[in-house]
Amino acid sequence: MVQTGWTAQRWTAVFIEQAELFRKAVVDADPAAEVPTRPGWTVQDLVIHLARFLETSTEYLRTGSRTAMRPTPPPAGLSPLQYLDLQLTAAAEILTAVPGNRPVWTFSPSAPDLAWVWHRRIAHETVLRRFDAQTVVRQVVATDADLCADGIDEVLSTIVAANLDGDVPSTVTGTALVRPTDVPESWLISLTVGEVPELRAAAPGEEGDAQVTGEAEIVYFWLWNRMNFKEMTGDRRVLDVLQVGRGH
């Protein structure tokens, strides 16, 4: 991590705040309405997805499993909103109760097997889904730049490596400089075929094979394929690796 100052408690607070905003947006929306940022998804799909994600991810925190687990079937007899409310309540309780240094299986070869990785992932997944839901009702609120910087760090330090650890090997080699204009953090990520990406703080004036710059919020949502912007240059293949949100 390039960032400092984030804790399990802080990510839990983000989750609680973003979950409330998400729920308000989906309640205000037509369940059958299409989600502009997720082609082919309806609001009901979005609700079920977040509830399912919370149920699956918090199970690692609840059990302390050190190995990957198969997802459990969703409970029968509940409406999508009832299912969401059940998982939002459970997640808030579990995230609050579990310390960030608890050993637990995590999903990325570049992440430590510690609970805070899940605290962070749950917080940012909820931010993304809140954004998706608010695009439906056309009431998208701004996302704090410091939170966006932490989200950028999560993508570069954890999600890129998780994506590259899939069944289809990547053939991309190169470096990318990510330098938001409104926060002090900047990153240089190095991609090498067959290896976990290396990440470090970028030095002043440093360049990469690809460059991404702009306000932290725009960079964050661009990485998750939620926004388009022009402040990126260089090797398109490297930029494609960084944009982890396609299909997510």
C-alpha positions in Angstrom: 0.0 0.0 0.0 1.2 3.5 -0.9 -1.5 5.0 1.4 -1.5 5.2 5.1 -4.1 6.1 7.7 -6.8 3.7 6.7 -8.0 1.1 9.3 -10.7 -1.6 9.5 -12.8 0.8 11.5 -12.5 3.5 8.9 -13.5 1.2 6.1 -16.4 0.0 8.2 -17.6 3.5 8.6 -17.4 4.0 4.8 -19.4 0.8 4.3 -22.1 2.0 6.6 -22.4 5.4 5.0 -22.3 4.1 1.4 -24.8 1.3 2.2 -27.3 3.8 3.4 -26.9 5.8 0.2 -27.2 2.7 -1.9 -30.4 1.6 -0.2 -32.0 5.0 -0.6 -31.2 5.0 -4.3 -32.6 1.5 -5.0 -35.7 2.2 -3.0 -36.3 5.3 -5.0 -35.8 3.5 -8.3 -37.9 1.2 -10.4 -36.7 -2.3 -9.7 -36.9 -3.0 -13.5 -35.0 0.1 -14.5 -31.8 -0.5 -16.4 -28.5 0.5 -14.7 -26.7 2.9 -17.1 -23.2 1.9 -15.8 -23.9 -1.8 -16.0 -25.5 -2.6 -19.4 -27.9 -5.5 -19.2 -28.5 -5.1 -15.4 -31.6 -3.9 -13.7 -31.9 -2.3 -10.3 -33.1 -5.6 -9.0 -30.0 -7.3 -10.4 -27.9 -4.7 -8.6 -29.6 -5.2 -5.3 -29.2 -9.0 -5.5 -25.6 -8.6 -6.5 -24.6 -6.5 -3.6 -26.5 -8.7 -1.1 -24.9 -11.8 -2.6 -21.4 -10.2 -2.5 -21.8 -9.2 1.2 -23.1 -12.6 2.2 -20.1 -14.3 0.5 -17.4 -12.0 1.5 -18.4 -11.5 5.2 -18.4 -15.3 5.6 -14.6 -15.2 5.5 -14.6 -12.7 8.3 -17.3 -14.6 10.3 -15.6 -18.0 10.1 -11.9 -17.0 9.8 -11.5 -19.5 6.9 -8.0 -19.8 5.7 -9.0 -21.4 2.4 -11.4 -20.4 -0.4 -15.0 -21.4 0.2 -17.9 -22.2 -2.1 -20.7 -19.6 -1.9 -23.8 -20.7 -0.1 -27.1 -20.5 -1.8 -29.1 -17.3 -1.1 -32.0 -17.7 1.4 -35.3 -18.7 -0.1 -38.5 -16.8 0.5 -37.1 -13.2 0.7 -37.6 -10.4 -1.7 -34.5 -8.7 -3.1 -34.8 -5.8 -0.7 -35.4 -8.1 2.3 -32.3 -10.0 1.2 -30.3 -6.8 1.0 -31.4 -5.5 4.4 -30.5 -8.8 6.0 -27.0 -8.7 4.5 -26.5 -5.0 5.2 -27.3 -5.5 8.9 -25.1 -8.6 9.1 -22.2 -7.0 7.4 -22.2 -4.0 9.6 -22.1 -6.3 12.7 -19.4 -8.5 11.3 -17.2 -5.7 10.0 -17.4 -3.9 13.4 -16.6 -7.1 15.4 -13.7 -8.5 13.4 -10.3 -6.9 13.9 -8.3 -6.0 10.8 -5.3 -8.2 11.8 -7.3 -11.5 12.0 -5.8 -14.1 9.7 -8.2 -15.1 6.9 -8.1 -16.2 3.3 -8.1 -13.3 0.8 -8.6 -13.2 -2.9 -5.4 -11.7 -4.4 -1.8 -13.0 -4.6 -0.6 -9.5 -3.8 -2.7 -9.1 -0.6 -1.8 -10.4 2.9 -4.2 -13.0 4.3 -5.6 -10.6 6.9 -9.2 -9.4 7.5 -8.6 -5.8 6.7 -8.3 -6.7 3.0 -12.0 -7.7 3.2 -12.9 -4.6 5.1 -11.4 -2.6 2.3 -12.9 -4.6 -0.5 -16.4 -4.5 1.0 -16.2 -0.7 1.5 -15.1 -0.1 -2.1 -17.6 -2.6 -3.6 -20.3 -0.7 -1.8 -19.0 2.7 -3.1 -19.1 1.3 -6.7 -22.6 -0.1 -6.3 -23.9 3.1 -4.7 -22.5 5.0 -7.7 -24.3 2.5 -10.0 -27.6 2.9 -8.2 -27.4 6.7 -8.1 -26.9 6.9 -11.9 -30.4 5.3 -12.2 -32.1 8.0 -10.1 -29.7 10.7 -11.5 -28.6 11.8 -8.1 -24.9 10.9 -8.0 -23.1 12.5 -5.1 -19.4 13.3 -5.1 -16.9 10.8 -3.6 -14.3 12.1 -1.2 -10.9 12.4 -2.8 -9.1 10.6 0.1 -11.5 7.7 -0.2 -10.9 7.7 -4.0 -7.1 7.6 -3.4 -7.5 4.6 -1.2 -9.7 3.0 -3.9 -7.0 3.7 -6.5 -4.5 2.1 -4.2 -6.7 -1.0 -3.7 -7.0 -1.5 -7.5 -3.3 -1.1 -8.1 -2.1 -3.1 -5.1 -4.7 -5.9 -5.0 -7.3 -6.0 -7.8 -4.9 -5.9 -10.8 -3.0 -8.9 -9.4 -6.2 -10.8 -8.7 -7.4 -10.2 -12.3 -4.0 -11.3 -13.7 -4.2 -14.5 -11.5 -6.9 -15.9 -13.7 -7.1 -18.7 -16.2 -5.9 -16.7 -19.1 -2.3 -15.6 -18.7 -1.5 -12.0 -19.5 1.3 -11.2 -22.0 1.5 -7.5 -21.1 4.8 -6.1 -19.8 5.3 -2.4 -18.9 4.9 0.3 -16.3 2.2 2.8 -15.6 2.3 6.0 -13.6 -0.9 6.9 -11.9 -0.8 10.5 -10.5 -4.0 12.2 -9.3 -3.9 15.9 -9.3 -5.8 16.6 -6.0 -4.2 14.1 -3.6 -0.5 13.7 -2.6 -0.3 10.0 -3.4 1.0 8.7 -6.7 1.9 5.2 -7.9 4.2 3.4 -10.3 3.0 -0.2 -11.1 5.3 -2.6 -13.0 3.8 -5.5 -15.0 5.9 -8.5 -15.8 4.6 -11.7 -17.5 4.1 -14.5 -15.0 4.9 -12.3 -11.9 2.8 -10.5 -9.4 2.8 -6.8 -10.3 5.2 -4.5 -8.3 3.8 -1.3 -6.9 5.6 1.6 -5.2 5.2 5.3 -4.7 6.2 7.3 -7.8 9.0 9.7 -7.6 8.5 13.4 -8.6 8.9 13.7 -12.4 8.9 9.9 -12.9 7.3 8.6 -16.0 6.0 5.2 -17.2 5.1 3.4 -20.4 1.6 4.7 -19.7 0.4 7.7 -17.7 -3.0 8.3 -15.9 -3.6 11.7 -14.3 -6.7 13.7 -13.3 -8.8 14.2 -10.2 -8.8 11.2 -7.9 -12.5 10.6 -8.2 -12.3 10.5 -12.0 -9.2 8.2 -11.9 -10.9 5.9 -9.4 -14.1 5.5 -11.4 -12.2 5.2 -14.7 -10.2 2.2 -13.2 -13.6 0.6 -12.5 -14.9 1.4 -16.0 -17.5 3.9 -14.7 -16.1 7.1 -16.2 -14.3 8.1 -19.4 -11.6 10.7 -19.5 -8.7 11.8 -21.7 -5.9 12.3 -19.2 -4.2 9.1 -20.1 -1.4 8.4 -22.5 1.0 5.7 -23.5 0.8 2.0 -24.0 -2.9 1.1 -24.4 -2.3 -2.5 -23.4 -1.0 -1.4 -20.0 -3.9 0.9 -19.6 -6.3 -2.0 -20.4 -4.8 -4.0 -17.5 -5.4 -1.2 -15.1 -9.0 -0.7 -16.1 -10.3 -3.6 -13.9 -14.0 -2.8 -14.0 -15.0 -4.3 -17.3 -17.9 -6.7 -16.6 -17.8 -5.9 -12.9 
